[in-house]
Amino acid sequence: MHSQLTHNEQALRLFFTDDVYLVNEPVQQYDLQEKPSVESKEKAPLKVEEQSAKIEVPVIAETPAVTQAVNFVYLGKNQKNILVLVNDAENSVCSKEGMEFLTKIVGAVGLTSKDIAILNFARNAHARYESLKSFFGFRLLMSFGVSASELGLEKEFPLHDLELYNDVEIIFTSNLHPLSSDLSAKKQLWGNLKQLKYV
């Protein structure tokens, strides 16, 4: 069997296709059985400077619940801070007959549409007393067909009676259509409305 060792340059070129460089450096022979000795130098202990720097963690205050801005669509100018609530699920504010009856009531106490704000509660059923008070700033609330409990008030108010509640004059009465045909309720309501200082 022939030895595979060759010194033929042409044959070697077939196997070594990359460039080979000869470096003239003294050849070091290593005994693979021996482990290289590592000189143990005494290392100076590392000095770790203790820093007493205080890390300030920002205090995150509890964020109040995000409240959406409430915007109500109403009729009138609200120049005298008077809110009139009606409850009509079929109309944007109230029917033509209901509006005529409401205009008579408001006119009887010396008010015009510029003095009041008319809001249909049926279209704003999410509204509560506090949000209405905050938006309209009313000092008189006339509620036709909307109960105190629907507004989130714990106190019950007798129908057709004028009462003072937290410096606000409030009167709860029947819805416009039933009220227009109820003579005794209209008399009782009118008797209380005459007490208003707007007359």
Secondary structure as the mmCIF struct_conf table of DSSP 4:
data_model
#
loop_
_struct_conf.conf_type_id
_struct_conf.id
_struct_conf.beg_label_comp_id
_struct_conf.beg_label_asym_id
_struct_conf.beg_label_seq_id
_struct_conf.end_label_comp_id
_struct_conf.end_label_asym_id
_struct_conf.end_label_seq_id
HELX_RH_AL_P HELX_RH_AL_P1 GLU A 9 PHE A 15
BEND BEND1 ASP A 18 ASP A 18
TURN_TY1_P TURN_TY1_P1 LEU A 32 GLN A 33
BEND BEND2 GLU A 34 GLU A 34
HELX_LH_PP_P HELX_LH_PP_P1 LYS A 35 SER A 37
HELX_LH_PP_P HELX_LH_PP_P2 LYS A 41 LEU A 46
HELX_LH_PP_P HELX_LH_PP_P3 GLU A 49 GLN A 51
HELX_LH_PP_P HELX_LH_PP_P4 ALA A 53 VAL A 59
HELX_LH_PP_P HELX_LH_PP_P5 ALA A 61 VAL A 66
HELX_LH_PP_P HELX_LH_PP_P6 GLN A 68 VAL A 70
STRN STRN1 LEU A 75 GLY A 76
TURN_TY1_P TURN_TY1_P2 GLN A 79 LYS A 80
STRN STRN2 ILE A 82 VAL A 86
BEND BEND3 ALA A 89 VAL A 93
HELX_RH_AL_P HELX_RH_AL_P2 LYS A 96 ALA A 108
TURN_TY1_P TURN_TY1_P3 VAL A 109 GLY A 110
TURN_TY1_P TURN_TY1_P4 SER A 113 ASP A 115
STRN STRN3 ILE A 116 ASN A 120
HELX_RH_3T_P HELX_RH_3T_P1 PHE A 121 ARG A 123
TURN_TY1_P TURN_TY1_P5 ALA A 125 HIS A 126
HELX_RH_AL_P HELX_RH_AL_P3 TYR A 129 PHE A 136
BEND BEND4 ARG A 139 ARG A 139
STRN STRN4 LEU A 140 PHE A 144
BEND BEND5 GLY A 145 GLY A 145
TURN_TY1_P TURN_TY1_P6 ALA A 148 GLY A 152
BEND BEND6 GLU A 154 LYS A 155
TURN_TY1_P TURN_TY1_P7 LEU A 159 HIS A 160
STRN STRN5 LEU A 162 TYR A 165
TURN_TY1_P TURN_TY1_P8 ASN A 166 ASP A 167
STRN STRN6 VAL A 168 THR A 173
HELX_RH_AL_P HELX_RH_AL_P4 LEU A 176 SER A 180
TURN_TY1_P TURN_TY1_P9 SER A 181 SER A 181
HELX_RH_AL_P HELX_RH_AL_P5 LEU A 183 LEU A 193
TURN_TY1_P TURN_TY1_P10 LYS A 194 GLN A 195
BEND BEND7 LEU A 196 LEU A 196
TURN_TY1_P TURN_TY1_P11 LYS A 197 TYR A 198
#
